[in-house]
């Protein structure tokens, strides 16, 4: 039994050394504030997310987590945000910005050139951290959109680490049992 436990522990150590380390996607913290109503929303999304859906030159619908809004109005948290291209001729007058049922539609300010919050194709966007002036499409309220990188090492699970920790505990238990036998 001791030989089996030693073999298992040696194999586990070798596996940990040889196994590539899981990388954590770079996360963004996105915060929107309406300057007139003082309504706010924030969420996390990946810097380069895989879209749920997209329309070339029009929009990209990306998954998000940890959506919060104030006031909440009792709405369920959103799981995705639709971001728009900054080409108004293609998007029917909508220029950049994002949409949720909570905040209706927001468009980039009329700054020239129009600011867009992501680069690349709508099917493979990369978001650009920064501070953007936005205007609510429905009521014309000005607002501020801040896209910031979440610092490396901030709390968040790295895929596979939980399973590796459980395997190590199981091996330690086997080893302790073998030593007693």
TORLO-431429 format. One record per residue (C-alpha): residue in one letter; x, y, z; chain; residue number from 1. Coordinates in steps of 0.02 Angstrom, whole numbers. Layout:
BEGIN
rec r=A&east=X&north=Y&up=Z&c=A&k=NUM $
...
This chain:
BEGIN
rec r=X&east=0&north=0&up=0&c=A&k=1 $
rec r=X&east=145&north=118&up=40&c=A&k=2 $
rec r=X&east=221&north=87&up=-131&c=A&k=3 $
rec r=X&east=53&north=126&up=-214&c=A&k=4 $
rec r=X&east=35&north=287&up=-113&c=A&k=5 $
rec r=X&east=213&north=341&up=-154&c=A&k=6 $
rec r=X&east=183&north=302&up=-339&c=A&k=7 $
rec r=X&east=20&north=403&up=-338&c=A&k=8 $
rec r=X&east=102&north=552&up=-253&c=A&k=9 $
rec r=X&east=251&north=547&up=-372&c=A&k=10 $
rec r=X&east=132&north=539&up=-520&c=A&k=11 $
rec r=X&east=29&north=685&up=-453&c=A&k=12 $
rec r=X&east=184&north=792&up=-429&c=A&k=13 $
rec r=X&east=246&north=751&up=-604&c=A&k=14 $
rec r=X&east=75&north=792&up=-676&c=A&k=15 $
rec r=X&east=72&north=960&up=-588&c=A&k=16 $
rec r=X&east=245&north=1003&up=-654&c=A&k=17 $
rec r=X&east=210&north=948&up=-833&c=A&k=18 $
rec r=X&east=31&north=1012&up=-845&c=A&k=19 $
rec r=X&east=17&north=1185&up=-925&c=A&k=20 $
rec r=X&east=-43&north=1319&up=-807&c=A&k=21 $
rec r=X&east=-221&north=1377&up=-839&c=A&k=22 $
rec r=X&east=-230&north=1557&up=-892&c=A&k=23 $
rec r=X&east=-364&north=1675&up=-831&c=A&k=24 $
rec r=X&east=-450&north=1784&up=-960&c=A&k=25 $
rec r=X&east=-419&north=1969&up=-936&c=A&k=26 $
rec r=X&east=-572&north=2043&up=-855&c=A&k=27 $
rec r=X&east=-644&north=2217&up=-870&c=A&k=28 $
rec r=X&east=-750&north=2315&up=-748&c=A&k=29 $
rec r=X&east=-874&north=2420&up=-846&c=A&k=30 $
rec r=X&east=-966&north=2561&up=-755&c=A&k=31 $
rec r=X&east=-1100&north=2676&up=-824&c=A&k=32 $
rec r=X&east=-1168&north=2831&up=-735&c=A&k=33 $
rec r=X&east=-1311&north=2941&up=-798&c=A&k=34 $
rec r=X&east=-1261&north=3120&up=-755&c=A&k=35 $
rec r=X&east=-1442&north=3181&up=-734&c=A&k=36 $
rec r=X&east=-1534&north=3037&up=-648&c=A&k=37 $
rec r=X&east=-1377&north=2972&up=-560&c=A&k=38 $
rec r=X&east=-1427&north=2794&up=-609&c=A&k=39 $
rec r=X&east=-1278&north=2677&up=-617&c=A&k=40 $
rec r=X&east=-1238&north=2506&up=-682&c=A&k=41 $
rec r=X&east=-1082&north=2400&up=-677&c=A&k=42 $
rec r=X&east=-1030&north=2228&up=-736&c=A&k=43 $
rec r=X&east=-880&north=2120&up=-779&c=A&k=44 $
rec r=X&east=-840&north=2056&up=-951&c=A&k=45 $
rec r=X&east=-688&north=1987&up=-1039&c=A&k=46 $
rec r=X&east=-568&north=2102&up=-1131&c=A&k=47 $
rec r=X&east=-587&north=1993&up=-1287&c=A&k=48 $
rec r=X&east=-749&north=1897&up=-1262&c=A&k=49 $
rec r=X&east=-826&north=1766&up=-1374&c=A&k=50 $
rec r=X&east=-990&north=1848&up=-1429&c=A&k=51 $
rec r=X&east=-1159&north=1765&up=-1406&c=A&k=52 $
rec r=X&east=-1208&north=1841&up=-1573&c=A&k=53 $
rec r=X&east=-1148&north=1980&up=-1687&c=A&k=54 $
rec r=X&east=-1192&north=2076&up=-1844&c=A&k=55 $
rec r=X&east=-1047&north=2130&up=-1955&c=A&k=56 $
rec r=X&east=-1024&north=2318&up=-1939&c=A&k=57 $
rec r=X&east=-1176&north=2332&up=-1824&c=A&k=58 $
rec r=X&east=-1166&north=2251&up=-1652&c=A&k=59 $
rec r=X&east=-1086&north=2122&up=-1540&c=A&k=60 $
rec r=X&east=-1183&north=2038&up=-1397&c=A&k=61 $
rec r=X&east=-1060&north=1983&up=-1262&c=A&k=62 $
rec r=X&east=-1081&north=1882&up=-1101&c=A&k=63 $
rec r=X&east=-1060&north=1975&up=-937&c=A&k=64 $
rec r=X&east=-1058&north=1933&up=-751&c=A&k=65 $
rec r=X&east=-1092&north=2025&up=-588&c=A&k=66 $
rec r=X&east=-1216&north=2151&up=-661&c=A&k=67 $
rec r=X&east=-1276&north=2276&up=-531&c=A&k=68 $
rec r=X&east=-1382&north=2431&up=-551&c=A&k=69 $
rec r=X&east=-1440&north=2570&up=-437&c=A&k=70 $
rec r=X&east=-1583&north=2588&up=-416&c=A&k=71 $
rec r=X&east=-1613&north=2405&up=-455&c=A&k=72 $
rec r=X&east=-1798&north=2424&up=-497&c=A&k=73 $
rec r=X&east=-1815&north=2239&up=-453&c=A&k=74 $
rec r=X&east=-1747&north=2183&up=-622&c=A&k=75 $
rec r=X&east=-1653&north=2021&up=-641&c=A&k=76 $
rec r=X&east=-1467&north=2034&up=-669&c=A&k=77 $
rec r=X&east=-1419&north=2035&up=-852&c=A&k=78 $
rec r=X&east=-1306&north=1902&up=-926&c=A&k=79 $
rec r=X&east=-1260&north=1995&up=-1085&c=A&k=80 $
rec r=X&east=-1236&north=2170&up=-1155&c=A&k=81 $
rec r=X&east=-1260&north=2225&up=-1336&c=A&k=82 $
rec r=X&east=-1123&north=2343&up=-1395&c=A&k=83 $
rec r=X&east=-1145&north=2444&up=-1556&c=A&k=84 $
rec r=X&east=-1029&north=2492&up=-1697&c=A&k=85 $
rec r=X&east=-990&north=2676&up=-1720&c=A&k=86 $
rec r=X&east=-1045&north=2678&up=-1902&c=A&k=87 $
rec r=X&east=-1213&north=2771&up=-1894&c=A&k=88 $
rec r=X&east=-1249&north=2747&up=-2080&c=A&k=89 $
rec r=X&east=-1246&north=2558&up=-2057&c=A&k=90 $
rec r=X&east=-1328&north=2550&up=-1885&c=A&k=91 $
rec r=X&east=-1474&north=2666&up=-1923&c=A&k=92 $
rec r=X&east=-1409&north=2817&up=-1828&c=A&k=93 $
rec r=X&east=-1346&north=2721&up=-1676&c=A&k=94 $
rec r=X&east=-1164&north=2764&up=-1647&c=A&k=95 $
rec r=X&east=-1065&north=2658&up=-1526&c=A&k=96 $
rec r=X&east=-1119&north=2630&up=-1347&c=A&k=97 $
rec r=X&east=-1221&north=2486&up=-1276&c=A&k=98 $
rec r=X&east=-1399&north=2432&up=-1239&c=A&k=99 $
rec r=X&east=-1488&north=2345&up=-1095&c=A&k=100 $
rec r=X&east=-1673&north=2338&up=-1053&c=A&k=101 $
rec r=X&east=-1629&north=2438&up=-895&c=A&k=102 $
rec r=X&east=-1543&north=2585&up=-979&c=A&k=103 $
rec r=X&east=-1627&north=2572&up=-1148&c=A&k=104 $
rec r=X&east=-1503&north=2628&up=-1278&c=A&k=105 $
rec r=X&east=-1347&north=2732&up=-1254&c=A&k=106 $
rec r=X&east=-1246&north=2807&up=-1394&c=A&k=107 $
rec r=X&east=-1075&north=2886&up=-1400&c=A&k=108 $
rec r=X&east=-1061&north=3072&up=-1383&c=A&k=109 $
rec r=X&east=-1059&north=3174&up=-1542&c=A&k=110 $
rec r=X&east=-870&north=3197&up=-1527&c=A&k=111 $
rec r=X&east=-780&north=3187&up=-1692&c=A&k=112 $
rec r=X&east=-724&north=3056&up=-1730&c=A&k=113 $
rec r=X&east=-856&north=2952&up=-1643&c=A&k=114 $
rec r=X&east=-783&north=2845&up=-1504&c=A&k=115 $
rec r=X&east=-807&north=2658&up=-1508&c=A&k=116 $
rec r=X&east=-778&north=2550&up=-1357&c=A&k=117 $
rec r=X&east=-706&north=2400&up=-1450&c=A&k=118 $
rec r=X&east=-589&north=2365&up=-1594&c=A&k=119 $
rec r=X&east=-588&north=2223&up=-1719&c=A&k=120 $
rec r=X&east=-733&north=2132&up=-1797&c=A&k=121 $
rec r=X&east=-899&north=2118&up=-1707&c=A&k=122 $
rec r=X&east=-873&north=1929&up=-1710&c=A&k=123 $
rec r=X&east=-705&north=1948&up=-1618&c=A&k=124 $
rec r=X&east=-704&north=2114&up=-1523&c=A&k=125 $
rec r=X&east=-568&north=2178&up=-1407&c=A&k=126 $
rec r=X&east=-630&north=2312&up=-1288&c=A&k=127 $
rec r=X&east=-531&north=2472&up=-1260&c=A&k=128 $
rec r=X&east=-512&north=2529&up=-1080&c=A&k=129 $
rec r=X&east=-547&north=2713&up=-1057&c=A&k=130 $
rec r=X&east=-677&north=2843&up=-1009&c=A&k=131 $
rec r=X&east=-812&north=2884&up=-1136&c=A&k=132 $
rec r=X&east=-945&north=3019&up=-1144&c=A&k=133 $
rec r=X&east=-1114&north=2942&up=-1188&c=A&k=134 $
rec r=X&east=-1289&north=3007&up=-1216&c=A&k=135 $
rec r=X&east=-1448&north=2910&up=-1176&c=A&k=136 $
rec r=X&east=-1534&north=2883&up=-1342&c=A&k=137 $
rec r=X&east=-1710&north=2899&up=-1266&c=A&k=138 $
rec r=X&east=-1698&north=3051&up=-1151&c=A&k=139 $
rec r=X&east=-1535&north=3131&up=-1212&c=A&k=140 $
rec r=X&east=-1460&north=3127&up=-1035&c=A&k=141 $
rec r=X&east=-1270&north=3137&up=-1039&c=A&k=142 $
rec r=X&east=-1173&north=3003&up=-948&c=A&k=143 $
rec r=X&east=-1002&north=2927&up=-920&c=A&k=144 $
rec r=X&east=-945&north=2753&up=-968&c=A&k=145 $
rec r=X&east=-785&north=2688&up=-889&c=A&k=146 $
rec r=X&east=-703&north=2528&up=-951&c=A&k=147 $
rec r=X&east=-559&north=2472&up=-838&c=A&k=148 $
rec r=X&east=-449&north=2318&up=-829&c=A&k=149 $
rec r=X&east=-472&north=2215&up=-671&c=A&k=150 $
rec r=X&east=-297&north=2204&up=-594&c=A&k=151 $
rec r=X&east=-207&north=2036&up=-614&c=A&k=152 $
rec r=X&east=-220&north=1933&up=-457&c=A&k=153 $
rec r=X&east=-390&north=2004&up=-410&c=A&k=154 $
rec r=X&east=-507&north=1875&up=-334&c=A&k=155 $
rec r=X&east=-575&north=1752&up=-459&c=A&k=156 $
rec r=X&east=-561&north=1566&up=-491&c=A&k=157 $
rec r=X&east=-435&north=1496&up=-613&c=A&k=158 $
rec r=X&east=-511&north=1346&up=-705&c=A&k=159 $
rec r=X&east=-449&north=1178&up=-643&c=A&k=160 $
rec r=X&east=-371&north=1234&up=-480&c=A&k=161 $
rec r=X&east=-514&north=1166&up=-374&c=A&k=162 $
rec r=X&east=-498&north=993&up=-452&c=A&k=163 $
rec r=X&east=-310&north=994&up=-427&c=A&k=164 $
rec r=X&east=-330&north=1042&up=-244&c=A&k=165 $
rec r=X&east=-455&north=901&up=-215&c=A&k=166 $
rec r=X&east=-340&north=776&up=-300&c=A&k=167 $
rec r=X&east=-195&north=832&up=-190&c=A&k=168 $
rec r=X&east=-303&north=811&up=-33&c=A&k=169 $
rec r=X&east=-357&north=638&up=-88&c=A&k=170 $
rec r=X&east=-176&north=588&up=-118&c=A&k=171 $
rec r=X&east=-124&north=656&up=51&c=A&k=172 $
rec r=X&east=-262&north=553&up=131&c=A&k=173 $
rec r=X&east=-205&north=396&up=41&c=A&k=174 $
rec r=X&east=-27&north=429&up=94&c=A&k=175 $
rec r=X&east=-76&north=453&up=277&c=A&k=176 $
rec r=X&east=-178&north=294&up=272&c=A&k=177 $
rec r=X&east=-34&north=197&up=195&c=A&k=178 $
rec r=X&east=86&north=259&up=330&c=A&k=179 $
rec r=X&east=-31&north=194&up=466&c=A&k=180 $
rec r=X&east=-47&north=23&up=385&c=A&k=181 $
